[in-house]
Amino acid sequence: MSALLDVILPVFVVIGFGYALTRAKLLDDTAVDALMRFAQNFAVPLLLFRSIAHLDLSSAYDAGLMVSFYAGAFASFSVCFIGAMLVFGRPMPDAVAIGFAGLFSNSLLLGLAITERAYGTAALAGNYAIISLHAPMLYGFGIALMEWARTRGRGLSGGTLGRQIARAILTQSLVIGILAGFAVNLAGDPLPGVVWSAVDMIAGSAIPIALFGLGGVLVRYRIEGDMGTVGMITAGSLLLHPAVAYGLGRWVFELEVPALRSAVVTAAMAPGVNAYMFAHMYGVAKRVNASAVLVATAVSVGTAWVWLALLP
């Protein structure tokens, strides 16, 4: 019970505070959008930049950690993608977006916050290693599959598709922050202390502001129909993904405890707002993914508690 009260609930209280103030009209959409733009375009990229720049690359990138987490992610995608087509009769572009919701966990805002509260900042190396590949790999996969699903038979060249994927990935501020962090890390950290002090000030605000803003954004979503599909996404994200990560990490790769914690806690997070943004970008399955983000985020209060209890 202490994990629920001390670790998980404070994170969701911050989200709920943003939700309540926005719902009460004390914050309007313009203010929420400004908060999220600051968090997503500046504060969170600087947090990732700082973390990757100071990461011990030789020890953080454990193959077992990566396989455990991403095998679970793609297992969840496969179940949601196939289930959307065969069980719920959705066309392939819809199924890709629904699968993406099962694939893309909220590794950054929820995963980092809960891991840090549960195990301390020293336990985050595995989280940052996962996150450094998360957006580039999964967005690349999702965009490539969606473009193929939408353009089958229309002769889209591999070069054109590659440029579309590269442009979509490399223009993301999170990816820019990650790549800049790698550059500074490999250069031996040539930045002066005054720069790091400024980066620390902004990066320190990233998670609280992003969680508060996420609550404001969730006000815009409604739970509307398609509950079978929403339930499938929720189960894939909150049960299947962490179960695969836990099984592989504990019994196949025999990960050290910190790596196992990072893999499972990150895998156990609900789909991020990116799941809705991806669906909105292509104009498919928007209602399903918006509902899944809202439902899974609420349900994850309980499921995250269970996964924390199972971890050593």
Residue pairs with C-beta under 8 A, 6 or more apart in sequence:
3 118
3 305
3 308
3 309
4 301
4 305
6 117
7 114
7 117
7 118
7 308
8 114
8 117
8 301
8 304
8 305
8 308
9 301
10 117
11 110
11 113
11 114
11 117
11 211
12 301
14 208
14 211
14 212
14 215
15 211
15 212
15 214
15 215
15 218
15 297
16 215
17 212
17 215
18 27
18 32
18 211
18 212
18 213
18 214
18 215
18 216
19 215
19 216
19 218
19 219
20 215
21 27
21 215
21 216
22 28
22 32
22 215
22 216
22 219
23 219
27 216
29 220
31 216
32 213
32 216
32 217
32 219
35 209
35 212
35 213
35 216
36 210
36 213
36 214
36 216
36 217
38 209
39 206
39 209
39 210
39 213
40 173
40 174
40 210
41 173
42 173
42 202
43 202
43 203
43 205
43 206
43 209
43 210
44 108
44 173
44 174
44 177
44 206
44 207
44 210
45 173
45 174
45 176
45 177
45 178
46 177
46 199
46 202
46 203
46 206
47 177
47 203
47 206
47 207
48 128
48 131
48 132
48 174
48 177
48 178
48 181
49 177
49 178
49 180
49 181
49 184
49 199
49 203
50 181
50 196
50 199
50 200
50 203
51 124
51 128
51 181
52 128
52 132
52 177
52 178
52 181
52 182
52 185
53 180
53 181
53 182
53 184
53 185
53 189
53 191
54 185
54 189
55 125
55 128
55 129
55 181
55 185
56 125
57 185
59 125
60 125
60 126
60 128
60 129
61 129
62 126
62 129
62 255
62 259
63 253
64 248
64 249
64 252
64 253
64 254
64 255
64 259
65 126
65 129
65 130
65 249
65 253
65 255
65 259
65 262
65 263
66 129
66 130
66 133
67 248
67 253
68 244
68 245
68 246
68 248
68 249
68 252
68 253
68 255
68 260
68 263
69 130
69 245
69 263
69 266
69 267
70 133
70 137
71 244
71 245
71 248
72 240
72 241
72 242
72 243
72 244
72 245
72 248
72 267
73 103
73 104
73 105
73 138
73 241
73 267
74 103
75 236
75 240
75 241
75 244
76 102
76 103
76 236
76 237
76 240
76 241
76 244
77 99
77 100
77 102
77 103
77 236
78 99
79 102
79 232
79 236
79 240
80 95
80 98
80 99
80 101
80 102
80 103
80 232
80 233
80 236
81 95
81 96
81 98
81 99
81 102
82 95
83 229
83 232
84 90
84 94
84 95
84 98
84 99
84 229
84 232
84 285
85 91
85 92
85 95
87 228
87 232
88 226
88 228
88 229
88 232
90 98
90 229
90 285
91 284
92 149
93 146
93 149
93 150
93 282
93 284
93 285
94 284
94 285
94 288
95 149
96 142
96 145
96 146
96 149
96 284
97 146
97 278
97 279
97 282
97 284
97 285
97 288
97 289
98 229
98 232
98 233
98 285
98 288
98 289
100 138
100 142
100 146
100 275
100 278
100 279
100 289
101 233
101 237
101 271
101 275
101 276
101 278
101 279
101 285
101 288
101 289
101 292
101 293
102 232
102 233
102 236
102 237
102 241
102 271
103 138
103 141
103 142
104 134
104 138
104 142
104 271
104 272
104 274
104 275
104 278
105 111
105 237
105 241
105 266
105 267
105 268
105 269
105 270
105 271
105 272
106 269
106 270
106 271
106 272
106 273
106 297
107 127
107 130
107 131
107 134
107 266
107 269
107 272
108 131
108 134
108 174
108 210
108 272
109 207
109 210
109 211
109 214
109 272
110 211
110 269
110 270
110 272
110 297
110 300
110 304
111 127
111 130
111 131
111 265
111 266
111 269
112 124
112 127
112 131
112 207
113 207
113 211
114 265
114 269
114 304
114 308
115 123
115 124
115 127
115 261
115 262
115 265
115 266
116 123
116 124
118 261
118 265
118 308
119 258
119 261
123 258
123 261
123 262
124 262
125 258
125 262
126 258
126 259
126 261
126 262
126 263
126 266
127 262
127 265
127 266
129 262
130 262
130 263
130 266
131 178
131 266
132 178
132 181
132 182
135 169
135 172
135 174
135 175
135 178
135 274
136 169
136 175
136 178
139 168
139 169
139 172
139 278
140 165
140 169
142 278
143 164
143 165
143 168
143 169
144 161
144 165
146 282
147 156
147 161
147 164
147 165
148 156
148 161
150 282
169 175
170 176
184 190
184 191
214 273
217 273
218 293
218 294
218 297
220 290
221 276
221 290
221 291
221 293
221 294
222 290
222 291
222 294
223 230
223 291
223 294
223 295
224 287
224 291
225 287
225 291
226 287
226 288
226 291
227 291
229 288
229 292
230 288
230 291
230 292
230 295
231 295
233 271
233 288
233 289
233 292
233 296
234 270
234 292
234 295
234 296
234 299
237 269
237 270
237 271
237 292
237 296
238 268
238 270
238 296
238 299
238 300
238 303
239 303
241 267
241 268
242 264
242 267
242 268
242 307
244 267
245 263
245 264
245 266
245 267
246 260
246 263
246 264
246 267
246 307
246 310
249 255
249 259
249 260
249 263
249 264
250 260
255 263
257 312
260 311
260 312
261 311
261 312
264 307
264 310
264 311
265 304
265 307
265 308
265 311
268 300
268 303
268 304
268 307
269 300
269 304
270 293
270 296
270 297
270 299
270 300
271 289
271 292
271 293
271 296
272 293
273 293
275 289
275 292
275 293
276 286
276 289
276 290
276 293
278 289
279 285
279 286
279 288
279 289
279 290
280 286
